[in-house]
Amino acid sequence: MGRDRTLRLQFGNRIEVVCVVGTRLCTDVYGAAPADAVTFAVKHSDDVEVEIISDGQSEHAPANGGKQWPLDPKTTLSIQMTRPSTEANDNKVTVGYYGENGGHPIDQAGVFLTGIEISLDVDADRDGVVEKNHPKKAVWTWGPDGQGAVLLVNCDKENPYTGKEDCQDDKVFSKDDLEDMSRMILRTKGPDRLPPGYEMVLYIPLSDCDKVGVFYLQNPFFGQRYIHVLGPRKLFHVVKYTGGSAEMEFFVEGLRFPDAGFDGLVTINVSLLEPVAEGIPQTPIFTDTVVFRIAPWIMTPNTLAPVNVFVCSVKDNYLFLKEIKNLVSKANCKMSVCSRYMNRGDRWMQDEIEFGYIHAPHKGFPVVLDSPRNGGLEDFAVKEILGPDFGYVSREPLFEEVTSLDSFGNLEVSPPVTANGKEYPLGRILIGSSFPLSAGRRMTKVVRDFLYAQKVQSPIELYSDWLTVGHVDEFVTFVPIPGKKQFRMLMASPSACYKLFREKQKEGHGEAVMFKGYTGTDTKRVTVNKVLSNEVMVQENQYVQRCIDWNRDILKKELGLAEKDIIDLPALFKMDKQGKAMAYFPNMVNMIVLSRDLGIPKPFGPIIEAECCLEQHVCSLLEPLGLTCTFIDDVSSYHKQLGEVHCGTNVHRKPSAFKWWNVTP
């Protein structure tokens, strides 16, 4: 951005001016004229363009000064360089003033010009190439036709000798660290040196100094060293002008994710400063600006392919681990087991962390979000996951109380949907909360603010406080299927369970026994007839069904779903002493989804003709969709502690192929 500068012509003094190519110098020819002058003429070098402007009309002045114009108070000259200089002061503009006879000039005033090109450049069209002087580099717009550069938070860890993310220091550990950063190039072209007193300065606003960092490669050919030039406590950097045609490469890193009070946009400027007089500060005569948007943290839905399954080893889950390992082998992905030493007896892998990713045109990598629950797994994400090309982010409340709803079993994401005429190509985040009219438990504001600020997966708040644990994964999940919709939503359903049990009762299986082979339990003999005749349980599950239906209506509206997109899985609940609901038998909706392979909590339902009728029913619903159901016994190791298979596992998945900047929030 080069604003028009006013130049005052003087007789007898040599005026030397640096002019950035494409910017204008404006001068008043009337005010500088001798008293008896009536006309003027202009001579200029070939690389200079001069316009005579009077009464809103403009006319180009010929280089040879062969034409004279009448002096008028409203007449100004507009001067600009059309190309950079090869030497300082190698271009000139001369104004000659003439009397009545128009012969020889009465007097002359001139200015010597040095032309320079300055362009601060980024990958504004998001193709991985830093173009020269892209016209949209100073703005940022969303959508397929949008423009603007992208920046990654440098939240992975290249240095094995430190326990913190790369963005927490002002050093470059290796060239791998630079690959996480976005390139920015300062291109200049002009004479070998600028006239004395001129300087180029790179700078950021004070409001951005904790959000962006910039490194510069010093001595690119001899002993390369990357120096930190902008960031916290460094608002500006004087750039050495090297002359000729030069490109200075900078590397830019994000320091903070979008959040409350920060929309993700950061600005970097370069200005050319001009001396005024000794003892007076320099003033900017040209500024070029680029804008970056820091890439959001993006969650991955169940419809994306699994990469690695994480699970804890604790004293009583050996058989569970064995079954998960078999499932993972079928799904052809990796499995990482967190040792007892690291988990300190905390088995709830889903609750501690949530896997996502960040992405820019030049690079992308997974990023784990650490929950504020801080149980025995508190250090797991930093010590075991954070590393090269695997980032880390967390949000900790300063004053709010952390509740069960801050665990990340209460944080899920839908597959891509279209709802109410709006596309959500990366899906929508689901958060469990309290009933709108109650003062119950909610996810802490600092985590909710973070999730909303990412913008590309617009969150939906559901009602989950009716549950003892209070997590959305206790009543809803998603499975991939072929076809246009590409998924089905599964919901826990007491109504579906009672309907199935009544059918079995009518078929003469009322005395079919539940909980056969239930490990480590003293459960009394429970039959289909006993469940159906238990009026207290019936009433409790009517309440539960209403709570689930409330969420069902929200999800249908906000995800654009019809009833045919939803599959009800039989479930029953019982109430605790505080009037909250917990699963009566292992809750099948709380499953792990590994592409087409499903690891479902073994429900231990009524045995009819040597088969569990609940398992048989669920298989009849899901297997025709191309899904494979594996039922996993989690009773002693998870269900009895108010969790299931999904609660005890976590899946790092491949990122979406969709480019988030093409979203229209």
C-alpha positions as CSV (number, residue, x, y, z in Angstrom):
1,M,0.0,0.0,0.0
2,G,1.6,3.2,-1.1
3,R,-0.3,6.4,-0.3
4,D,0.1,9.4,-2.5
5,R,2.9,11.6,-1.2
6,T,3.1,15.4,-1.5
7,L,6.4,16.8,-2.9
8,R,7.3,20.5,-2.7
9,L,9.4,21.8,-5.6
10,Q,12.3,24.1,-4.7
11,F,14.5,26.2,-6.9
12,G,18.3,25.9,-6.5
13,N,18.1,22.8,-4.2
14,R,18.8,19.2,-5.2
15,I,15.9,17.1,-4.1
16,E,16.4,13.4,-4.0
17,V,13.5,11.1,-3.5
18,V,13.0,7.3,-3.3
19,C,9.8,6.2,-5.0
20,V,8.3,2.7,-4.8
21,V,7.2,1.5,-8.3
22,G,3.5,1.9,-8.6
23,T,3.1,4.7,-6.0
24,R,2.6,8.4,-6.8
25,L,4.3,11.6,-5.9
26,C,2.0,14.7,-6.1
27,T,3.4,18.2,-6.4
28,D,1.8,21.7,-6.7
29,V,3.3,23.4,-9.7
30,Y,1.4,26.7,-9.1
31,G,2.7,27.3,-5.6
32,A,6.3,26.9,-6.6
33,A,6.1,29.2,-9.7
34,P,8.0,32.5,-10.1
35,A,5.9,35.6,-9.9
36,D,6.0,36.4,-13.6
37,A,5.5,32.8,-14.8
38,V,2.3,32.0,-16.8
39,T,3.0,28.6,-18.2
40,F,5.1,25.5,-17.4
41,A,6.5,22.4,-19.1
42,V,7.7,19.1,-17.8
43,K,10.7,17.0,-18.9
44,H,11.2,13.5,-17.4
45,S,13.2,10.3,-17.8
46,D,11.8,7.4,-19.8
47,D,11.2,5.3,-16.7
48,V,9.0,8.0,-15.2
49,E,5.4,8.7,-15.9
50,V,4.0,12.2,-15.3
51,E,0.3,13.2,-15.4
52,I,-0.9,16.8,-15.5
53,I,-4.1,17.0,-13.5
54,S,-6.4,20.0,-13.6
55,D,-10.1,20.3,-12.9
56,G,-10.5,16.5,-12.7
57,Q,-8.9,16.0,-16.1
58,S,-5.6,14.4,-16.6
59,E,-3.1,14.3,-19.5
60,H,0.2,12.5,-19.8
61,A,3.2,14.8,-20.2
62,P,5.7,13.9,-23.0
63,A,9.2,13.1,-21.9
64,N,10.9,15.8,-24.0
65,G,9.0,18.7,-22.4
66,G,7.7,19.9,-25.8
67,K,4.4,21.1,-24.5
68,Q,3.5,23.9,-22.2
69,W,0.4,24.2,-19.9
70,P,-1.1,27.3,-18.3
71,L,-0.4,27.8,-14.7
72,D,-3.5,27.3,-12.5
73,P,-4.0,26.9,-8.7
74,K,-5.9,23.7,-9.4
75,T,-3.1,22.1,-11.4
76,T,-1.0,19.3,-9.9
77,L,1.6,16.9,-11.2
78,S,1.3,13.2,-10.5
79,I,4.7,11.4,-10.8
80,Q,5.4,7.7,-10.6
81,M,8.2,5.3,-11.5
82,T,7.3,2.6,-14.0
83,R,10.3,0.4,-13.2
84,P,13.1,0.1,-10.6
85,S,16.3,2.0,-10.8
86,T,19.7,0.5,-11.5
87,E,21.5,3.3,-9.7
88,A,20.5,5.8,-7.1
89,N,19.0,9.1,-8.5
90,D,19.2,7.8,-12.0
91,N,15.8,9.3,-13.0
92,K,14.8,13.0,-13.0
93,V,11.7,15.2,-13.4
94,T,12.3,18.9,-14.4
95,V,9.6,21.6,-14.3
96,G,10.4,24.7,-16.4
97,Y,8.4,27.9,-15.9
98,Y,7.8,30.4,-18.8
99,G,6.8,34.0,-19.0
100,E,4.6,35.7,-21.6
101,N,6.9,35.2,-24.5
102,G,7.2,31.5,-23.9
103,G,10.8,31.3,-25.0
104,H,13.5,30.3,-22.6
105,P,12.3,29.2,-19.1
106,I,12.5,31.8,-16.4
107,D,13.5,29.2,-13.8
108,Q,13.5,25.4,-13.3
109,A,12.9,23.1,-10.4
110,G,13.8,19.4,-10.5
111,V,13.7,16.2,-8.5
112,F,16.0,13.2,-8.7
113,L,14.2,9.8,-8.3
114,T,15.3,6.4,-7.2
115,G,12.8,3.7,-8.1
116,I,12.5,0.5,-6.0
117,E,10.1,-2.5,-6.1
118,I,9.0,-3.9,-2.8
119,S,6.6,-6.9,-2.4
120,L,5.9,-8.9,0.7
121,D,4.5,-12.2,-0.6
122,V,2.7,-15.3,0.6
123,D,0.8,-18.2,-0.8
124,A,-2.4,-16.2,-1.1
125,D,-4.2,-18.5,-3.6
126,R,-3.4,-21.6,-1.4
127,D,-1.6,-23.6,-4.1
128,G,1.6,-24.1,-2.2
129,V,3.5,-21.5,-4.3
130,V,4.4,-18.0,-3.0
131,E,3.4,-15.8,-5.9
132,K,4.7,-12.3,-6.5
133,N,2.5,-9.5,-5.4
134,H,-0.8,-11.4,-5.4
135,P,-3.6,-8.8,-5.5
136,K,-5.6,-10.5,-2.7
137,K,-2.7,-11.1,-0.3
138,A,-3.9,-8.5,2.2
139,V,-7.4,-10.0,2.6
140,W,-8.8,-13.3,3.7
141,T,-12.0,-14.9,2.3
142,W,-13.6,-18.3,2.8
143,G,-15.0,-20.6,0.1
144,P,-13.8,-22.3,-3.1
145,D,-13.1,-18.9,-4.7
146,G,-11.6,-17.4,-1.5
147,Q,-8.1,-16.0,-1.1
148,G,-5.6,-15.6,1.7
149,A,-2.7,-17.5,3.2
150,V,-2.8,-20.2,5.8
151,L,-0.7,-20.6,8.9
152,L,-0.2,-23.7,11.1
153,V,0.2,-23.5,14.9
154,N,3.6,-25.0,15.3
155,C,2.3,-27.2,18.1
156,D,4.3,-30.4,17.4
157,K,7.8,-31.1,18.9
158,E,10.8,-31.7,16.8
159,N,13.3,-31.5,19.7
160,P,13.5,-34.7,21.6
161,Y,15.2,-33.0,24.5
162,T,12.4,-30.7,25.5
163,G,8.9,-31.4,26.8
164,K,7.1,-28.5,25.1
165,E,5.7,-27.7,21.7
166,D,7.9,-25.9,19.1
167,C,5.7,-22.8,19.3
168,Q,6.7,-22.4,23.0
169,D,10.2,-21.3,22.1
170,D,11.9,-18.9,19.7
171,K,14.3,-21.4,18.1
172,V,14.4,-23.6,15.1
173,F,15.6,-27.1,16.1
174,S,15.9,-28.5,12.6
175,K,14.8,-28.1,9.0
176,D,11.8,-30.3,9.8
177,D,10.7,-27.5,12.1
178,L,10.7,-25.1,9.2
179,E,8.4,-27.4,7.2
180,D,5.6,-26.7,9.7
181,M,5.9,-23.0,9.0
182,S,4.5,-21.0,6.1
183,R,7.0,-19.3,3.7
184,M,6.9,-15.5,3.3
185,I,9.2,-13.8,0.8
186,L,10.2,-10.2,0.7
187,R,11.1,-9.3,-2.9
188,T,13.0,-6.2,-3.7
189,K,14.5,-4.7,-6.8
190,G,16.5,-1.5,-7.2
191,P,19.9,0.1,-7.1
192,D,22.8,-1.4,-5.1
193,R,22.1,0.9,-2.2
194,L,19.4,3.4,-1.1
195,P,20.1,7.0,-0.4
196,P,21.2,7.6,3.2
197,G,18.5,7.5,5.9
198,Y,16.0,5.1,4.1
199,E,15.2,1.8,5.9
200,M,12.9,-1.2,5.4
201,V,11.1,-2.5,8.5
202,L,9.1,-5.7,9.0
203,Y,6.6,-5.5,11.8
204,I,3.4,-6.9,13.4
205,P,0.7,-5.2,15.5
206,L,1.0,-5.4,19.2
207,S,-2.2,-7.4,19.3
208,D,-0.6,-10.2,17.1
209,C,2.7,-10.5,18.9
210,D,1.5,-13.5,21.0
211,K,-0.1,-15.2,18.0
212,V,2.6,-15.3,15.3
213,G,6.4,-15.8,15.1
214,V,8.7,-15.1,12.2
215,F,12.2,-16.6,11.5
216,Y,14.8,-15.4,9.0
217,L,17.5,-17.4,7.3
218,Q,20.8,-15.7,8.0
219,N,23.8,-16.5,5.9
220,P,22.0,-18.9,3.5
221,F,25.2,-20.1,1.9
222,F,27.6,-20.2,4.8
223,G,26.7,-21.7,8.2
224,Q,22.9,-21.3,8.0
225,R,21.3,-19.9,11.1
226,Y,17.6,-19.1,11.6
227,I,17.1,-16.1,13.7
228,H,13.8,-15.1,15.4
229,V,12.8,-11.7,14.2
230,L,9.2,-11.2,15.1
231,G,6.9,-12.5,17.9
232,P,6.5,-12.0,21.6
233,R,8.6,-9.0,22.7
234,K,9.7,-8.5,19.1
235,L,7.3,-6.2,17.3
236,F,9.7,-5.0,14.4
237,H,12.8,-6.0,12.5
238,V,14.9,-3.7,10.4
239,V,15.5,-5.6,7.1
240,K,18.9,-5.1,5.4
241,Y,18.4,-3.8,1.9
242,T,20.8,-5.9,-0.3
243,G,20.4,-4.2,-3.7
244,G,19.7,-5.5,-7.2
245,S,17.0,-8.2,-7.5
246,A,16.7,-9.9,-4.1
247,E,14.4,-12.4,-2.3
248,M,14.6,-12.6,1.4
249,E,12.9,-15.8,2.7
250,F,11.1,-15.8,6.1
251,F,9.3,-18.6,7.9
252,V,6.1,-17.9,9.8
253,E,4.6,-20.0,12.6
254,G,1.3,-19.7,14.4
255,L,1.5,-19.5,18.2
256,R,-2.2,-19.7,19.1
257,F,-5.3,-21.4,17.8
258,P,-8.4,-19.3,17.1
259,D,-10.3,-18.8,20.4
260,A,-12.6,-16.4,22.2
261,G,-11.5,-12.9,21.3
262,F,-9.2,-14.1,18.5
263,D,-10.7,-14.8,15.0
264,G,-7.5,-16.5,13.7
265,L,-6.3,-13.7,11.5
266,V,-2.8,-12.2,11.8
267,T,-1.2,-9.4,9.8
268,I,2.5,-8.8,8.9
269,N,3.7,-5.6,7.3
270,V,6.8,-4.2,5.6
271,S,7.3,-0.4,5.4
272,L,9.8,1.8,3.7
273,L,10.8,4.6,6.0
274,E,12.0,8.0,4.7
275,P,14.2,10.5,6.6
276,V,12.7,13.9,7.1
277,A,15.5,15.9,8.8
278,E,18.2,15.2,11.5
279,G,16.5,14.7,14.9
280,I,13.1,14.0,13.4
281,P,11.9,10.4,13.2
282,Q,11.6,8.6,9.9
283,T,8.1,8.4,8.3
284,P,6.6,5.4,6.3
285,I,6.2,6.2,2.6
286,F,5.1,2.7,1.5
287,T,3.6,-0.3,3.3
288,D,2.9,-3.8,2.0
289,T,0.7,-6.1,4.0
290,V,-0.1,-9.8,4.1
291,V,-2.8,-11.6,6.1
292,F,-2.7,-15.2,7.3
293,R,-5.5,-17.2,8.9
294,I,-4.3,-19.7,11.5
295,A,-5.6,-23.2,10.6
296,P,-8.4,-24.5,12.9
297,W,-8.2,-27.7,14.9
298,I,-10.5,-30.2,13.1
299,M,-12.1,-33.3,14.6
300,T,-12.3,-36.6,12.6
301,P,-15.7,-38.5,12.5
302,N,-16.1,-42.3,12.5
303,T,-16.5,-42.4,8.8
304,L,-12.8,-41.6,8.3
305,A,-10.3,-44.5,8.2
306,P,-8.5,-45.5,11.4
307,V,-4.8,-45.2,11.8
308,N,-4.1,-46.1,15.4
309,V,-6.2,-47.3,18.3
310,F,-5.1,-46.2,21.8
311,V,-6.1,-48.2,24.9
312,C,-4.8,-48.5,28.4
313,S,-3.5,-51.6,30.2
314,V,-4.8,-51.9,33.7
315,K,-4.9,-54.7,36.2
316,D,-8.2,-56.2,35.2
317,N,-8.5,-55.7,31.4
318,Y,-6.2,-58.3,29.9
319,L,-9.0,-60.1,28.1
320,F,-10.5,-56.9,26.9
321,L,-7.1,-55.9,25.4
322,K,-6.9,-59.3,23.7
323,E,-10.3,-58.7,22.1
324,I,-9.4,-55.2,21.0
325,K,-6.2,-56.4,19.5
326,N,-8.1,-59.0,17.4
327,L,-10.5,-56.4,16.2
328,V,-7.6,-54.0,15.3
329,S,-5.9,-56.8,13.3
330,K,-9.1,-57.3,11.3
331,A,-9.3,-53.6,10.6
332,N,-5.7,-53.5,9.5
333,C,-4.6,-50.5,11.7
334,K,-2.1,-50.0,14.5
335,M,-2.7,-50.3,18.2
336,S,-0.9,-48.4,21.0
337,V,-1.2,-49.6,24.6
338,C,-0.6,-47.1,27.4
339,S,1.3,-48.8,30.2
340,R,0.1,-48.9,33.8
341,Y,3.1,-46.8,34.8
342,M,1.9,-44.1,32.4
343,N,-1.9,-44.3,33.0
344,R,-1.6,-44.7,36.8
345,G,-4.7,-46.8,36.9
346,D,-6.8,-44.5,34.7
347,R,-8.5,-46.6,32.0
348,W,-10.6,-43.9,30.3
349,M,-8.6,-43.2,27.2
350,Q,-11.6,-41.6,25.4
351,D,-12.2,-39.2,28.2
352,E,-8.7,-37.8,28.4
353,I,-8.0,-36.8,24.8
354,E,-9.6,-36.1,21.4
355,F,-7.7,-36.6,18.1
356,G,-7.9,-34.1,15.3
357,Y,-5.6,-32.4,12.8
358,I,-4.5,-29.1,11.3
359,H,-3.9,-28.5,7.6
360,A,-2.3,-25.9,5.3
361,P,-1.6,-26.1,1.5
362,H,2.0,-27.0,2.2
363,K,1.6,-29.4,5.2
364,G,-0.7,-31.0,7.7
365,F,-0.4,-33.2,10.8
366,P,-2.5,-34.7,13.6
367,V,-3.1,-32.7,16.8
368,V,-4.4,-34.1,20.1
369,L,-6.6,-32.0,22.2
370,D,-6.0,-32.7,25.9
371,S,-9.1,-32.5,28.2
372,P,-9.1,-30.6,31.5
373,R,-10.2,-33.7,33.4
374,N,-6.6,-34.5,34.4
375,G,-6.9,-38.0,35.8
376,G,-4.2,-40.6,35.9
377,L,-3.7,-40.0,32.1
378,E,-2.9,-36.3,32.6
379,D,0.7,-36.6,31.3
380,F,0.0,-39.2,28.6
381,A,-0.6,-36.8,25.6
382,V,2.5,-34.7,26.3
383,K,4.8,-37.6,27.1
384,E,3.6,-40.3,24.7
385,I,1.9,-38.5,21.7
386,L,3.4,-35.1,21.3
387,G,6.4,-35.4,18.9
388,P,7.6,-34.8,15.4
389,D,4.5,-34.1,13.2
390,F,2.1,-34.8,16.0
391,G,0.8,-31.7,17.7
392,Y,-0.7,-30.9,21.1
393,V,-3.2,-28.4,22.4
394,S,-5.1,-28.1,25.7
395,R,-7.5,-25.7,27.4
396,E,-7.6,-25.4,31.2
397,P,-10.3,-23.4,33.0
398,L,-8.9,-20.9,35.6
399,F,-12.0,-20.6,37.8
400,E,-14.7,-23.0,36.6
401,E,-15.2,-26.3,38.2
402,V,-14.3,-29.3,36.0
403,T,-17.1,-31.9,35.8
404,S,-17.6,-35.2,34.1
405,L,-19.0,-33.3,31.1
406,D,-15.5,-32.0,30.5
407,S,-14.3,-35.5,29.6
408,F,-14.1,-36.1,25.9
409,G,-16.6,-38.9,25.8
410,N,-18.8,-35.9,25.8
411,L,-17.2,-34.5,22.6
412,E,-18.0,-36.1,19.3
413,V,-18.4,-35.1,15.7
414,S,-20.8,-36.0,12.9
415,P,-19.9,-37.0,9.4
416,P,-20.3,-34.4,6.7
417,V,-23.9,-33.2,6.4
418,T,-26.2,-30.7,4.8
419,A,-28.8,-29.1,7.0
420,N,-31.3,-26.3,6.5
421,G,-29.7,-25.5,3.1
422,K,-26.2,-25.2,4.6
423,E,-23.3,-27.6,3.9
424,Y,-21.1,-28.8,6.7
425,P,-18.4,-30.8,4.7
426,L,-16.4,-31.5,7.8
427,G,-19.3,-32.5,10.0
428,R,-20.6,-30.8,13.1
429,I,-19.2,-31.1,16.7
430,L,-21.6,-32.6,19.3
431,I,-21.3,-31.4,22.9
432,G,-23.3,-32.7,25.8
433,S,-24.7,-30.1,28.1
434,S,-27.5,-29.4,30.6
435,F,-31.2,-29.0,29.9
436,P,-31.8,-25.4,28.7
437,L,-34.0,-24.5,31.7
438,S,-31.8,-26.1,34.4
439,A,-28.6,-25.1,36.1
440,G,-26.9,-28.5,35.7
441,R,-23.5,-29.5,34.5
442,R,-22.0,-28.1,31.4
443,M,-18.6,-28.4,29.6
444,T,-16.4,-25.6,30.8
445,K,-16.6,-22.3,28.9
446,V,-12.9,-22.3,28.0
447,V,-13.3,-25.6,26.1
448,R,-16.6,-24.6,24.5
449,D,-15.1,-21.2,23.4
450,F,-12.2,-23.0,21.8
451,L,-14.5,-25.4,19.9
452,Y,-16.8,-22.7,18.6
453,A,-13.9,-20.5,17.5
454,Q,-12.6,-23.1,15.0
455,K,-15.6,-22.2,12.9
456,V,-15.5,-25.1,10.4
457,Q,-17.4,-27.7,12.5
458,S,-20.2,-25.6,14.0
459,P,-21.0,-27.2,17.3
460,I,-24.4,-28.5,18.4
461,E,-25.1,-28.6,22.1
462,L,-27.2,-31.6,23.2
463,Y,-28.8,-32.6,26.5
464,S,-26.7,-35.2,28.3
465,D,-26.9,-34.1,32.0
466,W,-29.7,-36.6,32.6
467,L,-27.0,-39.3,32.6
468,T,-24.8,-40.2,35.6
469,V,-21.6,-39.7,33.6
470,G,-23.3,-37.3,31.2
471,H,-21.6,-38.1,27.9
472,V,-23.0,-37.9,24.4
473,D,-21.3,-41.2,23.4
474,E,-23.7,-42.9,25.8
475,F,-26.7,-42.4,23.4
476,V,-25.4,-41.6,19.9
477,T,-22.7,-42.6,17.4
478,F,-22.2,-42.9,13.7
479,V,-21.2,-45.7,11.3
480,P,-20.0,-45.5,7.7
481,I,-22.1,-47.1,4.9
482,P,-21.9,-47.0,1.1
483,G,-24.2,-44.7,-0.7
484,K,-25.1,-41.0,-1.0
485,K,-25.6,-40.4,2.8
486,Q,-22.4,-42.4,3.6
487,F,-23.4,-43.0,7.2
488,R,-26.2,-43.9,9.7
489,M,-26.7,-42.4,13.1
490,L,-27.1,-45.0,15.8
491,M,-29.1,-44.1,19.0
492,A,-29.6,-45.9,22.2
493,S,-33.3,-46.8,22.5
494,P,-35.2,-48.2,25.5
495,S,-38.3,-48.2,23.3
496,A,-36.6,-50.5,20.8
497,C,-35.5,-52.8,23.7
498,Y,-39.0,-53.1,25.2
499,K,-40.5,-53.7,21.7
500,L,-38.0,-56.5,21.1
501,F,-38.6,-58.0,24.5
502,R,-42.3,-57.9,24.1
503,E,-42.0,-59.7,20.7
504,K,-39.9,-62.4,22.4
505,Q,-42.4,-62.7,25.2
506,K,-45.2,-63.2,22.6
507,E,-43.1,-65.8,20.9
508,G,-43.0,-67.8,24.2
509,H,-39.5,-66.7,25.3
510,G,-40.6,-64.8,28.4
511,E,-38.4,-67.0,30.7
512,A,-35.3,-66.4,28.5
513,V,-32.5,-65.5,30.9
514,M,-30.3,-62.4,30.7
515,F,-26.7,-62.0,32.0
516,K,-25.6,-65.6,31.4
517,G,-21.8,-65.7,31.6
518,Y,-21.7,-62.2,33.1
519,T,-18.2,-62.0,34.5
520,G,-17.5,-61.4,38.2
521,T,-21.2,-60.7,39.1
522,D,-23.8,-61.9,41.6
523,T,-26.7,-60.8,39.4
524,K,-29.9,-62.5,40.3
525,R,-31.8,-64.5,37.7
526,V,-33.3,-61.9,35.3
527,T,-35.7,-62.9,32.6
528,V,-37.6,-61.1,29.8
529,N,-40.8,-61.4,31.9
530,K,-39.1,-59.8,35.0
531,V,-37.8,-56.9,32.9
532,L,-41.2,-56.2,31.3
533,S,-43.0,-56.5,34.7
534,N,-40.7,-54.1,36.5
535,E,-42.9,-51.0,36.6
536,V,-40.2,-48.8,38.2
537,M,-37.8,-49.6,35.4
538,V,-40.5,-49.1,32.8
539,Q,-41.1,-45.6,34.1
540,E,-37.4,-44.8,34.4
541,N,-36.9,-45.8,30.8
542,Q,-39.8,-43.8,29.6
543,Y,-38.1,-40.7,31.1
544,V,-34.8,-41.8,29.5
545,Q,-36.5,-42.2,26.1
546,R,-37.9,-38.7,26.3
547,C,-34.4,-37.3,27.0
548,I,-33.1,-39.3,24.0
549,D,-36.0,-38.1,21.8
550,W,-35.2,-34.5,22.8
551,N,-31.7,-35.0,21.4
552,R,-33.1,-37.0,18.4
553,D,-35.2,-34.0,17.4
554,I,-32.2,-31.6,17.7
555,L,-29.9,-33.9,15.7
556,K,-32.5,-34.5,12.9
557,K,-32.9,-30.7,12.5
558,E,-29.2,-29.7,12.9
559,L,-27.8,-32.6,10.9
560,G,-30.5,-32.7,8.2
561,L,-31.5,-36.3,9.0
562,A,-34.7,-38.2,8.3
563,E,-35.9,-41.2,10.3
564,K,-34.5,-43.5,7.7
565,D,-31.0,-42.2,8.5
566,I,-31.3,-43.3,12.1
567,I,-31.0,-46.8,13.6
568,D,-32.2,-47.5,17.1
569,L,-30.1,-49.9,19.2
570,P,-31.9,-51.6,22.1
571,A,-30.8,-50.2,25.5
572,L,-32.1,-50.1,29.0
573,F,-31.1,-47.7,31.8
574,K,-31.5,-47.6,35.6
575,M,-31.5,-44.5,37.8
576,D,-28.9,-43.7,40.5
577,K,-29.7,-42.1,43.9
578,Q,-29.4,-38.6,42.3
579,G,-32.0,-39.4,39.6
580,K,-29.4,-39.8,36.8
581,A,-29.4,-42.6,34.4
582,M,-26.8,-45.4,33.8
583,A,-26.8,-48.4,31.5
584,Y,-28.6,-51.5,32.9
585,F,-26.8,-53.8,30.6
586,P,-23.7,-53.0,28.5
587,N,-24.7,-50.1,26.2
588,M,-24.1,-51.2,22.6
589,V,-24.2,-47.7,21.1
590,N,-20.9,-47.0,23.0
591,M,-18.9,-48.9,20.4
592,I,-15.6,-48.4,18.6
593,V,-15.9,-47.9,14.9
594,L,-12.9,-49.0,12.7
595,S,-14.2,-48.6,9.1
596,R,-16.6,-51.5,8.6
597,D,-15.5,-53.3,11.7
598,L,-17.5,-52.5,14.9
599,G,-16.4,-53.4,18.4
600,I,-19.7,-53.5,20.3
601,P,-20.1,-54.0,24.1
602,K,-21.4,-57.5,24.6
603,P,-24.9,-56.9,26.0
604,F,-25.5,-60.3,27.7
605,G,-29.1,-60.2,26.6
606,P,-31.7,-63.0,26.8
607,I,-30.5,-66.3,25.4
608,I,-32.9,-67.8,22.9
609,E,-32.0,-71.0,21.1
610,A,-28.4,-70.6,22.3
611,E,-28.0,-67.0,20.9
612,C,-28.2,-63.6,22.6
613,C,-31.3,-62.0,21.0
614,L,-29.9,-58.5,21.5
615,E,-26.8,-59.4,19.5
616,Q,-28.9,-61.2,16.9
617,H,-31.1,-58.1,16.5
618,V,-28.2,-55.6,16.2
619,C,-26.5,-57.8,13.6
620,S,-29.7,-57.9,11.6
621,L,-29.8,-54.1,11.6
622,L,-26.1,-53.5,10.8
623,E,-24.7,-56.4,8.8
624,P,-26.9,-55.7,5.8
625,L,-25.2,-52.3,5.6
626,G,-21.8,-54.1,5.0
627,L,-20.8,-53.7,8.7
628,T,-19.1,-56.5,10.7
629,C,-20.2,-56.8,14.4
630,T,-17.8,-58.1,17.0
631,F,-19.2,-58.2,20.5
632,I,-16.6,-57.5,23.3
633,D,-17.0,-58.4,26.9
634,D,-16.3,-55.2,28.9
635,V,-18.4,-55.9,31.9
636,S,-15.8,-56.3,34.7
637,S,-13.3,-53.9,33.3
638,Y,-15.5,-51.0,32.0
639,H,-19.3,-51.5,32.3
640,K,-19.3,-51.9,36.1
641,Q,-17.3,-48.6,36.3
642,L,-19.9,-46.8,34.2
643,G,-18.2,-47.0,30.9
644,E,-18.0,-49.2,27.8
645,V,-15.8,-50.1,24.8
646,H,-15.8,-46.5,23.3
647,C,-15.0,-45.0,26.7
648,G,-11.9,-47.2,27.1
649,T,-10.5,-46.7,23.6
650,N,-9.6,-43.8,21.3
651,V,-8.9,-43.7,17.6
652,H,-6.5,-41.5,15.6
653,R,-8.0,-41.3,12.1
654,K,-6.9,-40.1,8.7
655,P,-7.7,-36.5,8.0
656,S,-10.6,-35.5,5.7
657,A,-9.6,-34.9,2.0
658,F,-11.8,-31.7,2.1
659,K,-9.8,-28.5,2.4
660,W,-11.2,-26.6,5.3
661,W,-10.7,-23.1,3.7
662,N,-13.3,-24.0,1.1
663,V,-16.0,-24.0,3.9
664,T,-18.4,-21.1,4.1
665,P,-18.9,-20.7,7.9
